[in-house]
Amino acid sequence: MERKIINDLHSWKLDPIKKPLLLYGVSGSGKTYTALEFGKKEYKNVIYFDCLDNLELSYVFDKNNTLEKLLRGLAAISLETVFKGETLLIFDRVTEKIIKVIDTLFKGVSDYSIMMLTNSLTILNIAKTKKYDFLLKQLSLVTFPEYLKYVGKEQLVEFIYDSFHNGTTMPFHGIAEEAYRDYVLTGGYPEAIVTFQQTGDYSFLSIVHSRLLELLMTKFFEVENPIDVKRGMELYNQIPIQLLKDNKKFLYGMIRRGARSKDYERILKFMEENNFLIKCRKTSELVYPLSKNKDDESFKLYMNDSGLLFKKMNISVNRLVTNDKLMAVLYENSVINTLCDGGYIPYYYQSVGKALVDLVIQTRNGKIIPIEFVVGEYNTKSKSLGLSMNKYNLDYAVRFGNFNFRKRNGIQFLPYYAAFCLLELL
């Protein structure tokens, strides 16, 4: 599966002042596969190290304090030759000790290609806060354009962009809708996509989703307080239940009687930082910056992947695809994933008069974009969106649904599958 980040990796390889690269992303996003495939195609050889509990590698980094000695040590334990400019060194699940040594010994050295991989927020924060001389790149889950390319429908991307820019109907709307439905049900994890494309069997897809959820749950054991493991699982299991409510505001009282926000603050922060979920906070004003009027106590929670949400909903495919409201929950979660992966911070708006806008985003130049999600193809009217636009003098809003592209009264009607087009506005 070809990923968009490959273009960034090509640029990195050709950079005359190339720095060590730290590639980060959630477990299962395809970091290792992408790095290895890139190395096989672009380098004479690839030397791969899994750093976790690797005593031999740890010894090499402890005992070799010059670049030449370190390279000799790495060659010795890998039984590979390190060629200047022609070898890619990959350090998977990189540790703090190893990134410190790499920063020290490879600083200002561009003759060697060093790629470090991590899913650890701790490692990422160390790299950022200690200002190591690394290039940081994030590998998100598979995007819809990447998915279309993988399934042989890449030409749809250009048609979608054309309709978005021109406000004209998309001639292959039905084909795009079907492809997007499959994408939403599989989600963005490469293993889930490949499995479903190879088998076409939802039972096999369910097995993959279960394994991915188990992998995600192992992150809970990194928390300091054991009680937070139980609380984290309680909170995570509530997300699909609360997204099915008409009012999706997260209520602690639904977890169990007497549950309080302060009991879950620590684990909720951990889950948000480690990409378990997306927290969409309420804002009381549609003015720049949205963060100025945010309410941290009122929020909606979305899962980091629509495929995992599909699994957690425990609903059969036949029931799901014939129920517009159930599918709309998955589509909304997928749109949120797309926009957040692209760099937007999500909010929702609720006024004193109870006018409600499902989602609000803000571009880098301060433009506020209110967004509404519509259930079904023909339910296209909402007083809240129009009232909010008039109140704050906004000239552009988006309404997502199962309809084709069109514009009316400053509102752009977009099919769910066109969410990636909004990243151009960021």
C-alpha positions as CSV (number, residue, x, y, z in Angstrom):
1,M,0.0,0.0,0.0
2,E,1.6,3.3,-1.1
3,R,1.3,6.0,1.4
4,K,1.5,9.8,0.8
5,I,4.3,10.1,3.3
6,I,6.6,8.4,0.8
7,N,6.9,11.7,-1.0
8,D,8.3,13.3,2.2
9,L,10.7,10.4,2.6
10,H,12.0,10.9,-0.9
11,S,12.6,14.6,-0.1
12,W,14.3,13.6,3.1
13,K,16.7,11.2,1.4
14,L,17.7,13.7,-1.2
15,D,18.2,16.5,1.4
16,P,21.9,17.5,1.3
17,I,21.7,18.4,5.0
18,K,19.7,15.3,6.0
19,K,18.9,14.9,9.7
20,P,17.9,11.7,11.5
21,L,14.2,11.2,11.0
22,L,11.8,10.3,13.8
23,L,8.6,8.7,12.3
24,Y,5.8,8.5,14.9
25,G,2.2,7.3,14.8
26,V,-0.3,5.0,16.5
27,S,0.5,1.3,16.7
28,G,-0.7,-0.5,13.6
29,S,-0.5,2.6,11.3
30,G,2.1,1.0,9.1
31,K,5.3,2.7,10.2
32,T,7.5,-0.4,10.1
33,Y,6.2,-1.6,6.8
34,T,6.4,1.8,5.2
35,A,10.0,2.3,6.4
36,L,11.1,-1.1,5.2
37,E,9.5,-0.9,1.8
38,F,11.0,2.6,1.3
39,G,14.4,1.3,2.3
40,K,14.2,-1.7,0.0
41,K,13.4,0.5,-3.0
42,E,15.7,3.4,-2.3
43,Y,18.8,2.0,-0.7
44,K,21.5,-0.6,-1.4
45,N,20.6,-2.3,1.9
46,V,18.5,-1.8,5.0
47,I,19.6,-2.6,8.6
48,Y,16.7,-3.0,10.9
49,F,16.8,-3.0,14.7
50,D,13.9,-3.6,17.2
51,C,15.1,-1.6,20.2
52,L,12.7,-2.9,22.8
53,D,14.5,-5.1,25.3
54,N,17.4,-5.5,22.8
55,L,20.4,-6.1,25.2
56,E,22.9,-6.5,22.4
57,L,21.9,-3.2,20.8
58,S,21.9,-1.5,24.1
59,Y,25.4,-2.7,24.8
60,V,26.6,-1.3,21.4
61,F,25.2,2.1,22.2
62,D,26.7,2.1,25.7
63,K,30.2,1.1,24.7
64,N,30.8,3.1,21.5
65,N,31.2,6.8,22.0
66,T,32.3,7.8,18.5
67,L,30.5,7.6,15.2
68,E,33.0,5.3,13.6
69,K,32.9,2.8,16.6
70,L,29.1,2.9,16.7
71,L,28.8,2.1,13.0
72,R,31.3,-0.8,13.4
73,G,29.3,-2.1,16.3
74,L,26.0,-1.9,14.4
75,A,27.5,-3.7,11.5
76,A,28.9,-6.4,13.7
77,I,25.6,-7.3,15.4
78,S,23.6,-7.1,12.2
79,L,26.1,-8.9,10.0
80,E,25.6,-6.2,7.5
81,T,27.8,-3.5,6.0
82,V,26.9,0.1,6.6
83,F,27.5,1.9,3.3
84,K,27.9,5.7,3.5
85,G,24.9,7.2,1.7
86,E,23.6,3.8,0.6
87,T,22.3,2.2,3.8
88,L,19.1,2.9,5.7
89,L,19.4,2.3,9.4
90,I,16.0,1.8,11.0
91,F,15.6,1.8,14.8
92,D,12.0,0.6,15.6
93,R,10.4,1.2,19.0
94,V,13.4,3.5,19.7
95,T,14.3,4.2,23.3
96,E,15.4,7.5,25.0
97,K,18.9,6.3,25.4
98,I,19.3,5.5,21.7
99,I,17.8,8.8,20.5
100,K,20.3,10.7,22.8
101,V,23.3,8.9,21.3
102,I,22.0,9.4,17.7
103,D,21.5,13.1,18.4
104,T,25.1,13.4,19.8
105,L,27.0,11.3,17.2
106,F,25.0,12.1,14.0
107,K,24.6,15.8,14.7
108,G,25.7,17.6,11.5
109,V,26.4,14.3,9.7
110,S,24.3,13.9,6.5
111,D,26.1,10.9,5.0
112,Y,24.0,8.4,6.8
113,S,20.2,7.8,6.7
114,I,18.8,7.2,10.2
115,M,15.1,6.5,10.7
116,M,13.7,6.0,14.1
117,L,10.1,4.7,14.7
118,T,7.9,5.2,17.7
119,N,4.3,5.1,18.9
120,S,5.3,6.5,22.3
121,L,4.1,10.0,23.2
122,T,6.9,10.1,25.8
123,I,9.6,9.6,23.2
124,L,8.0,12.1,20.9
125,N,7.8,14.7,23.7
126,I,11.4,14.1,24.6
127,A,12.4,14.7,21.0
128,K,10.4,17.9,21.0
129,T,11.2,19.4,24.4
130,K,14.9,18.6,24.4
131,K,15.2,20.1,20.9
132,Y,17.0,17.2,19.3
133,D,18.2,17.9,15.8
134,F,15.7,15.5,14.2
135,L,13.2,15.7,11.4
136,L,9.8,14.7,12.9
137,K,7.2,13.1,10.6
138,Q,3.8,11.6,11.6
139,L,2.2,8.7,9.8
140,S,-1.5,8.8,10.3
141,L,-3.9,6.0,9.5
142,V,-4.7,5.4,5.8
143,T,-6.7,8.3,4.3
144,F,-9.5,7.9,1.8
145,P,-7.4,9.1,-1.2
146,E,-4.8,6.5,-0.2
147,Y,-7.5,3.9,0.1
148,L,-8.9,4.7,-3.3
149,K,-5.4,4.4,-4.9
150,Y,-4.9,1.0,-3.2
151,V,-8.3,-0.4,-4.5
152,G,-7.7,0.9,-8.0
153,K,-10.1,3.8,-8.0
154,E,-7.6,6.7,-7.7
155,Q,-9.2,8.5,-10.6
156,L,-12.2,9.3,-8.3
157,V,-10.0,11.7,-6.2
158,E,-9.6,14.1,-9.1
159,F,-13.4,14.0,-9.8
160,I,-14.1,14.7,-6.1
161,Y,-11.7,17.7,-6.1
162,D,-13.2,19.1,-9.3
163,S,-16.7,18.9,-7.9
164,F,-15.6,20.5,-4.6
165,H,-13.9,23.4,-6.3
166,N,-16.6,24.0,-8.9
167,G,-19.7,23.2,-6.9
168,T,-20.8,20.8,-9.6
169,T,-22.3,17.3,-9.2
170,M,-19.9,14.4,-9.1
171,P,-20.7,12.1,-12.0
172,F,-19.6,9.0,-10.2
173,H,-21.3,9.8,-6.9
174,G,-22.7,6.3,-6.4
175,I,-19.3,4.6,-7.0
176,A,-17.6,7.0,-4.5
177,E,-20.3,6.5,-1.9
178,E,-19.9,2.7,-2.1
179,A,-16.1,3.0,-1.9
180,Y,-16.4,5.3,1.1
181,R,-18.8,3.0,2.9
182,D,-16.3,0.2,2.6
183,Y,-13.5,2.5,3.8
184,V,-15.5,3.6,6.8
185,L,-16.3,0.0,7.8
186,T,-12.7,-1.2,7.5
187,G,-11.2,2.0,8.9
188,G,-7.8,3.3,8.3
189,Y,-5.6,0.6,9.7
190,P,-3.6,-1.0,6.8
191,E,-4.1,-4.5,8.1
192,A,-7.8,-4.2,8.2
193,I,-8.0,-2.7,4.7
194,V,-5.7,-5.4,3.2
195,T,-7.6,-8.2,4.9
196,F,-11.0,-7.0,3.7
197,Q,-9.8,-6.4,0.2
198,Q,-8.3,-9.9,0.0
199,T,-11.2,-11.8,1.6
200,G,-14.3,-9.5,1.3
201,D,-15.4,-11.2,4.5
202,Y,-16.6,-9.2,7.5
203,S,-15.9,-12.1,9.8
204,F,-12.1,-11.9,9.0
205,L,-12.4,-8.1,9.3
206,S,-13.9,-8.4,12.8
207,I,-10.9,-10.6,13.8
208,V,-8.5,-8.0,12.7
209,H,-10.4,-5.2,14.4
210,S,-10.4,-7.3,17.7
211,R,-6.6,-7.7,17.4
212,L,-6.1,-4.0,16.8
213,L,-8.3,-3.1,19.8
214,E,-6.2,-5.5,22.0
215,L,-3.0,-3.8,20.7
216,L,-4.5,-0.4,21.6
217,M,-5.5,-1.6,25.0
218,T,-1.9,-2.6,25.9
219,K,-1.1,1.1,26.0
220,F,-3.2,1.4,29.1
221,F,-0.6,-0.5,31.1
222,E,1.8,2.5,30.6
223,V,-0.2,4.6,33.1
224,E,1.2,5.1,36.6
225,N,-2.0,4.4,38.6
226,P,-3.4,0.9,38.1
227,I,-7.0,2.1,38.8
228,D,-6.7,4.2,35.6
229,V,-6.5,1.0,33.5
230,K,-10.0,0.1,34.6
231,R,-11.3,3.6,34.2
232,G,-9.8,4.0,30.8
233,M,-11.6,0.8,29.5
234,E,-14.8,2.0,31.1
235,L,-14.5,5.3,29.3
236,Y,-13.5,3.8,26.0
237,N,-16.4,1.4,26.0
238,Q,-18.8,4.3,26.5
239,I,-17.8,6.1,23.3
240,P,-20.0,4.2,20.8
241,I,-23.0,4.2,23.3
242,Q,-22.8,8.0,23.7
243,L,-22.3,8.7,20.0
244,L,-25.6,7.0,19.4
245,K,-27.5,9.6,21.5
246,D,-29.2,12.5,19.8
247,N,-27.2,14.8,22.1
248,K,-23.7,13.4,21.8
249,K,-22.3,15.4,24.8
250,F,-20.3,12.9,26.9
251,L,-22.0,12.2,30.2
252,Y,-19.9,10.6,33.0
253,G,-23.1,9.5,34.7
254,M,-23.7,7.0,31.9
255,I,-20.5,5.1,32.8
256,R,-21.8,4.1,36.2
257,R,-23.8,5.8,39.0
258,G,-21.8,8.3,40.9
259,A,-19.0,8.6,38.3
260,R,-17.3,12.0,38.5
261,S,-15.2,13.9,36.0
262,K,-12.3,14.2,38.4
263,D,-12.0,10.4,38.6
264,Y,-11.4,10.3,34.8
265,E,-9.4,13.4,34.1
266,R,-6.0,11.8,34.2
267,I,-6.8,8.8,32.0
268,L,-8.9,10.9,29.6
269,K,-5.8,13.1,29.1
270,F,-3.6,10.1,28.6
271,M,-6.1,8.6,26.0
272,E,-6.3,11.9,24.1
273,E,-2.6,12.4,24.0
274,N,-2.0,8.7,22.8
275,N,-4.6,8.9,20.1
276,F,-7.1,6.5,21.6
277,L,-9.8,9.1,21.0
278,I,-10.6,12.6,19.8
279,K,-12.0,15.2,22.3
280,C,-14.3,17.7,20.7
281,R,-14.9,20.6,23.1
282,K,-17.8,23.0,23.2
283,T,-17.2,26.6,22.3
284,S,-19.8,29.3,23.3
285,E,-18.9,31.8,20.5
286,L,-18.1,31.4,16.8
287,V,-15.3,33.9,16.8
288,Y,-11.5,33.6,16.4
289,P,-9.8,32.0,18.3
290,L,-12.3,29.3,19.1
291,S,-10.1,28.1,22.0
292,K,-10.8,31.4,23.9
293,N,-14.4,30.4,24.5
294,K,-13.9,26.6,24.9
295,D,-15.5,24.7,27.7
296,D,-13.3,21.8,28.9
297,E,-16.2,20.3,30.9
298,S,-18.5,19.9,27.9
299,F,-17.3,17.7,25.1
300,K,-18.0,14.9,22.7
301,L,-15.7,11.9,22.3
302,Y,-14.9,10.1,19.1
303,M,-12.8,7.1,18.4
304,N,-9.6,7.3,16.5
305,D,-10.8,5.0,13.7
306,S,-14.2,4.4,12.2
307,G,-13.4,0.7,11.7
308,L,-12.8,0.2,15.4
309,L,-16.0,2.1,16.2
310,F,-17.8,-0.3,13.8
311,K,-16.4,-3.2,15.8
312,K,-17.3,-1.7,19.2
313,M,-20.9,-1.0,18.0
314,N,-21.5,-4.7,17.8
315,I,-24.0,-4.2,14.9
316,S,-24.3,-6.5,11.9
317,V,-23.4,-5.1,8.5
318,N,-26.9,-5.8,7.1
319,R,-28.6,-3.9,9.9
320,L,-26.0,-1.1,9.7
321,V,-26.1,-0.3,6.0
322,T,-29.9,-0.2,6.0
323,N,-30.1,2.3,9.0
324,D,-29.2,5.8,8.0
325,K,-28.8,7.0,11.6
326,L,-26.4,4.2,12.5
327,M,-24.3,4.8,9.4
328,A,-24.3,8.5,10.0
329,V,-22.5,7.9,13.4
330,L,-19.7,6.1,11.6
331,Y,-19.5,8.7,8.8
332,E,-19.4,11.5,11.4
333,N,-16.6,9.8,13.2
334,S,-14.7,9.2,10.0
335,V,-15.0,12.9,9.0
336,I,-13.7,14.0,12.4
337,N,-10.7,11.6,12.0
338,T,-9.9,13.0,8.5
339,L,-10.1,16.7,9.7
340,C,-8.1,16.1,12.9
341,D,-5.4,14.0,11.0
342,G,-5.1,16.9,8.6
343,G,-4.4,19.4,11.4
344,Y,-7.8,20.9,12.5
345,I,-8.8,21.1,16.1
346,P,-12.5,20.1,16.5
347,Y,-15.1,22.1,18.5
348,Y,-18.9,22.1,18.6
349,Y,-21.0,25.1,19.2
350,Q,-24.0,25.5,21.5
351,S,-25.5,28.9,22.3
352,V,-27.4,30.0,25.3
353,G,-30.6,29.6,23.3
354,K,-29.6,26.0,22.6
355,A,-28.7,26.5,18.9
356,L,-26.4,23.6,18.2
357,V,-23.7,23.2,15.5
358,D,-22.3,19.7,15.3
359,L,-18.7,20.7,14.5
360,V,-16.7,23.9,14.1
361,I,-13.2,24.2,12.7
362,Q,-10.8,27.1,12.3
363,T,-8.3,27.6,9.6
364,R,-4.8,29.0,10.2
365,N,-5.8,32.4,9.0
366,G,-8.7,32.5,11.4
367,K,-11.6,31.6,9.2
368,I,-14.4,29.9,11.2
369,I,-16.3,27.0,9.4
370,P,-19.4,25.6,11.1
371,I,-20.3,22.1,10.0
372,E,-23.5,20.1,10.2
373,F,-24.0,16.4,9.7
374,V,-27.2,15.3,8.1
375,V,-28.9,11.9,8.5
376,G,-30.2,10.6,5.2
377,E,-30.2,12.1,1.8
378,Y,-33.1,14.6,2.0
379,N,-33.0,15.9,5.5
380,T,-31.1,19.0,4.6
381,K,-32.7,21.8,6.7
382,S,-31.4,23.1,10.0
383,K,-32.2,26.4,11.6
384,S,-29.2,26.3,13.9
385,L,-26.7,26.5,11.0
386,G,-28.4,29.4,9.3
387,L,-29.0,31.3,12.6
388,S,-25.3,30.8,13.6
389,M,-24.1,32.1,10.3
390,N,-26.2,35.2,10.5
391,K,-25.4,35.9,14.1
392,Y,-21.6,35.8,13.5
393,N,-21.7,37.1,9.9
394,L,-20.1,33.9,8.5
395,D,-20.1,33.5,4.8
396,Y,-19.3,29.8,4.5
397,A,-20.5,26.7,6.1
398,V,-20.6,23.0,5.3
399,R,-23.3,20.4,5.5
400,F,-22.3,16.8,5.2
401,G,-24.7,14.1,4.1
402,N,-25.4,11.4,1.5
403,F,-26.3,14.0,-1.2
404,N,-24.1,15.1,-4.1
405,F,-22.2,18.4,-4.3
406,R,-24.0,21.7,-4.5
407,K,-23.9,25.2,-3.0
408,R,-26.8,27.3,-1.6
409,N,-26.9,30.5,0.5
410,G,-23.2,30.2,1.5
411,I,-23.6,26.6,2.5
412,Q,-21.6,24.0,0.7
413,F,-23.3,20.6,0.6
414,L,-20.7,17.9,0.6
415,P,-20.9,14.1,0.5
416,Y,-19.2,12.5,3.4
417,Y,-16.5,11.1,1.1
418,A,-15.3,14.7,0.3
419,A,-14.1,15.5,3.8
420,F,-10.5,15.4,2.7
421,C,-11.1,18.4,0.4
422,L,-11.5,20.7,3.4
423,L,-7.9,20.1,4.3
424,E,-7.0,22.5,1.4
425,L,-8.7,25.3,3.4
426,L,-6.5,24.8,6.5
